[in-house]
Amino acid sequence: MRFILCGIIALFSLSSYATECTDSVPDDFSKVGQTRLSVYFWDVYDATLYSPSGKYQQDERQALLLEYLRDIKAKDLIETTEEEWQKLELNSDKHEQWLEKLDSIWPDIKEGDCLLLVEKKD
């Protein structure tokens, strides 16, 4: 099954971000689950997965909301993305193209920023 990430549809900085970040999730989506990414003693982001049914199903659209808990430079995000692809042994001739695109659209992240990725099935 093939899917395309529709793109980054929300990236913004908010003082009371928890409620306002979830306001950007499509109205017809329900929460599937959530977790927090921590590296050693540092909390990095809270991740919440959404779908129309509120359950994970491969054939259903998904939305991933990341709520950042610390400042991160865009170049560090891109480098980490590339490193993780290598660890996962994800091989694609499009990696360089994707990394260049990320470099052109990802800003530096500030604590409280939100990133919402919505999957688009074709």
Sine and cosine of phi, psi and omega as CSV:
sin_phi,cos_phi,sin_psi,cos_psi,sin_omega,cos_omega
0.00,0.00,0.74,-0.67,-0.08,-1.00
-0.96,-0.27,0.61,-0.79,0.07,-1.00
-0.61,-0.79,0.33,-0.94,0.03,-1.00
-0.79,-0.61,0.72,-0.69,0.12,-0.99
-0.96,0.27,0.84,-0.55,-0.05,-1.00
-0.87,0.49,-0.55,0.83,0.04,-1.00
0.72,-0.69,-0.04,-1.00,0.03,-1.00
-0.99,0.11,0.92,-0.40,-0.04,-1.00
-0.97,-0.25,-0.15,0.99,0.07,-1.00
-0.49,-0.87,0.81,-0.59,0.11,-0.99
-0.52,-0.85,0.94,-0.35,-0.08,-1.00
-0.45,-0.89,0.34,-0.94,0.00,-1.00
-0.95,-0.30,0.76,-0.65,-0.06,-1.00
-0.67,-0.74,0.52,-0.85,0.04,-1.00
-0.98,0.19,-0.68,0.74,0.08,-1.00
-0.95,-0.32,0.94,0.33,-0.25,-0.97
-0.97,0.26,-0.44,0.90,-0.12,-0.99
-0.84,0.55,-0.80,0.60,-0.01,-1.00
-0.94,0.33,-0.70,0.72,-0.08,-1.00
-0.94,0.35,-0.51,0.86,0.07,-1.00
-0.90,0.44,-0.70,0.72,-0.02,-1.00
-0.92,0.38,-0.36,0.93,0.06,-1.00
-0.89,0.45,-0.37,0.93,-0.03,-1.00
-1.00,0.10,-0.19,0.98,0.03,-1.00
-0.94,0.33,0.69,-0.72,0.01,-1.00
-0.79,0.62,0.64,-0.77,-0.07,-1.00
-0.85,0.53,-0.50,0.87,-0.05,-1.00
-1.00,0.04,0.17,0.98,0.02,-1.00
-0.97,-0.25,0.56,-0.83,0.07,-1.00
-0.84,-0.55,0.41,-0.91,-0.04,-1.00
-0.93,0.37,0.76,-0.66,0.09,-1.00
-1.00,-0.06,-0.73,0.69,-0.02,-1.00
0.01,-1.00,0.11,-0.99,0.00,-1.00
-0.51,-0.86,0.31,-0.95,0.04,-1.00
-0.43,-0.90,0.19,-0.98,0.05,-1.00
-0.86,-0.51,0.73,-0.68,0.11,-0.99
-1.00,-0.03,0.86,-0.52,0.09,-1.00
-0.81,-0.58,0.66,-0.75,0.06,-1.00
-0.87,-0.49,0.92,-0.40,-0.13,-0.99
0.83,0.55,-0.91,-0.41,-0.05,-1.00
-0.98,-0.18,0.04,1.00,-0.09,-1.00
-0.97,-0.25,0.81,-0.59,0.14,-0.99
-0.99,0.16,0.78,-0.63,-0.09,-1.00
-0.98,-0.21,-0.82,0.57,0.03,-1.00
-0.37,-0.93,0.35,-0.94,0.19,-0.98
-0.98,-0.18,0.75,-0.67,0.01,-1.00
-0.91,-0.42,0.74,-0.67,0.04,-1.00
-0.78,-0.62,0.76,-0.65,0.03,-1.00
-0.98,-0.20,0.68,-0.73,0.00,-1.00
-0.79,-0.61,0.44,-0.90,0.13,-0.99
-0.47,-0.88,0.27,-0.96,0.02,-1.00
-0.87,0.50,-0.58,0.81,-0.03,-1.00
-1.00,0.04,-0.25,0.97,-0.09,-1.00
0.99,0.15,0.16,0.99,0.03,-1.00
-0.77,-0.63,0.44,-0.90,0.08,-1.00
-0.98,0.18,0.85,-0.52,0.08,-1.00
-0.64,-0.77,0.80,-0.59,-0.09,-1.00
-0.84,0.55,-0.56,0.83,-0.09,-1.00
-1.00,0.05,0.09,1.00,-0.03,-1.00
-0.94,-0.33,0.53,-0.85,0.06,-1.00
-0.87,0.49,0.48,-0.88,0.02,-1.00
-0.76,-0.64,0.40,-0.92,0.13,-0.99
-0.71,-0.70,0.72,-0.69,0.01,-1.00
-0.89,-0.45,0.86,-0.52,0.03,-1.00
-0.95,-0.30,0.84,-0.54,0.09,-1.00
-0.94,-0.33,0.81,-0.59,0.04,-1.00
-0.91,-0.41,0.94,-0.34,-0.14,-0.99
-0.98,0.21,0.67,-0.74,-0.06,-1.00
-0.95,-0.32,0.09,1.00,0.01,-1.00
-0.36,-0.93,0.26,-0.97,0.06,-1.00
-0.98,0.22,0.66,-0.75,0.04,-1.00
-0.60,-0.80,0.76,-0.65,0.04,-1.00
-0.96,0.27,0.60,-0.80,-0.02,-1.00
-0.83,0.56,-0.67,0.74,-0.03,-1.00
-0.90,0.44,-0.54,0.84,0.06,-1.00
-0.93,0.36,-0.62,0.78,0.06,-1.00
-0.88,0.48,-0.70,0.72,-0.05,-1.00
-0.93,0.37,-0.69,0.73,0.03,-1.00
-0.88,0.47,-0.67,0.74,0.01,-1.00
-0.92,0.40,-0.63,0.78,0.05,-1.00
-0.86,0.51,-0.73,0.68,0.01,-1.00
-0.88,0.47,-0.68,0.73,0.02,-1.00
-0.88,0.47,-0.66,0.75,-0.01,-1.00
-0.92,0.38,-0.63,0.78,0.07,-1.00
-0.86,0.50,-0.65,0.76,0.01,-1.00
-0.91,0.41,-0.69,0.72,0.03,-1.00
-0.87,0.49,-0.62,0.78,0.00,-1.00
-0.99,0.17,-0.06,1.00,-0.03,-1.00
0.83,0.56,0.65,0.76,0.08,-1.00
-0.99,0.10,0.94,-0.35,-0.05,-1.00
-0.97,-0.25,0.81,-0.59,0.06,-1.00
-0.46,-0.89,0.63,-0.78,0.06,-1.00
-0.97,0.25,-0.05,1.00,-0.01,-1.00
-0.98,-0.18,0.00,1.00,-0.05,-1.00
-0.81,0.58,-0.75,0.66,-0.03,-1.00
-0.88,0.47,-0.66,0.75,0.03,-1.00
-0.89,0.46,-0.69,0.73,0.00,-1.00
-0.91,0.41,-0.68,0.73,0.00,-1.00
-0.89,0.45,-0.63,0.77,0.06,-1.00
-0.90,0.45,-0.65,0.76,0.03,-1.00
-0.90,0.43,-0.70,0.71,0.04,-1.00
-0.86,0.50,-0.65,0.76,0.01,-1.00
-0.88,0.48,-0.53,0.85,-0.02,-1.00
-0.99,0.13,-0.30,0.95,-0.08,-1.00
-0.90,-0.44,-0.41,0.91,-0.06,-1.00
-1.00,0.10,0.83,-0.56,0.09,-1.00
-1.00,0.03,0.09,-1.00,0.18,-0.98
-0.90,0.43,0.62,-0.78,-0.02,-1.00
-1.00,-0.09,0.68,-0.73,0.09,-1.00
-0.92,-0.40,0.49,-0.87,0.06,-1.00
-0.78,0.62,0.77,-0.63,-0.02,-1.00
0.99,-0.16,-0.19,0.98,0.05,-1.00
-0.93,0.36,0.47,-0.88,0.04,-1.00
-0.84,-0.55,0.56,-0.83,0.06,-1.00
-0.76,-0.65,0.83,-0.56,0.00,-1.00
-0.87,-0.49,0.84,-0.54,0.05,-1.00
-0.92,-0.38,0.81,-0.59,0.00,-1.00
-0.90,-0.44,0.79,-0.62,-0.01,-1.00
-0.98,0.19,0.66,-0.75,0.04,-1.00
-0.87,-0.49,0.89,-0.46,0.03,-1.00
-0.99,0.13,0.61,-0.79,0.08,-1.00
-0.86,-0.51,0.00,0.00,0.00,0.00
